[in-house]
């Protein structure tokens, strides 16, 4: 996009994610001839609110293209999850060496209470939309505060797709990401979503979602709804699915397993173009589900075969996630996961090591019991044992995860499941 030299520049950057030695699934990018899966929504939400008559906007996703360190922006804006917080720190240090102010927001700086020494000019705690223009006004006056805090849960605003798409090339990504709701009504102890987004489901105006889809659907048919739980509010979900049925799209989202028992919802989801649902089964063991406080799964655990049948009978495929490393898990738990995946013909499975994310009840428990054994944030990739497991060593847990992936993704296993 043409630059306007009379205006100062804001440089929005998505830091590089850490390489995941097991589940990068980079082969799928080659199949689609794409460079990334989806662009994280935090920065587009801020771009949407930034006045283009006052600012030049430049955007880089470091996972797609290199950062332009020769650029001399007035302000650098970063967002960071825990797993790529170290990447954000490295970026900030380089720009601060040139006396360029750097702001960092996101779930890590919002929830990690021990963040004391860092290279950022300012950090933003909480959702940024409500206070973004205040931050820019302060920056223009040379009065950036070291900390900005938003204790409110911001309303979900319409996204001006035409504007945002001028700065982000979505043709390089498999999915175009949209958020219809924020929040999840459940209280799983390992999940940071409810701590950051709350348990009350907030909605975006459905007509604004349709407007955004219609703008992008000529070039992008695959939509990923990044909602924490697409059926967190079932009435809204029905209205959304009914409205989507008139659009020529295919979509994927995350859901709780109880969607399988909502026949009307499932029918509407299928009619509206739902291809995949990402479901957190977490474990076939009741003890593990209890420790995770995964109540919605506990209430439906005896009906797992019915869950698979009901969803698949509507032409929707299941992407399933599992967690290893609970205090009830033993060396036999690896085989239980493998057997469950094989028995239920799960082709798309993600198996992760239990990770105590900052801000969660699990994190507080692990810290208070002195079980944390690693403080390298780049290892928060769901594949490193960050804590001392109860019934095996950390090394055994990590090697056991590797053995699970070797079993569920070898050619014979894939053949049996398809």
Buried (B, 14 or more C-beta within 10 A) or exposed (E): EEEEEEBBBBBBBBBBBBEBEBBEEEEEBEEEEBBBBBBBBBBBBBBBBBEBEEBBBBBBBBBBEEBEEEBEBBBBBBBBBBBBBBBBBEBBEBBBEEEBBBBBBBBBBBBBEEBEEBBBBBBBBBBBBBBBEEBBEBBBEEEBBEEBEBEEBBEBEEBBBEBBBBBBBBEBBBBBBBBBBBBBBBEBBBBBBBBBBBBEBBBBEBEBBBBBBEBBBEEBBBBBBBBBBBBBBBEBBBBBBEBBEEBEBEBBBBBBBBBBBBEEBBEBBBBBBBBBBBBBBBBBBEEBBBBBBBBBBEEBBEBBEEBBEBBBEBEBBBBBBBBBBBEBBBEEBBEBBBEBBBEBEBBBBBBBBBBBBBBBBBBBBBBEEEBBEEEEBBBBBBBBBBBBBEBBEBEBBBBBBEEBBEBBBEEEBEEEBE
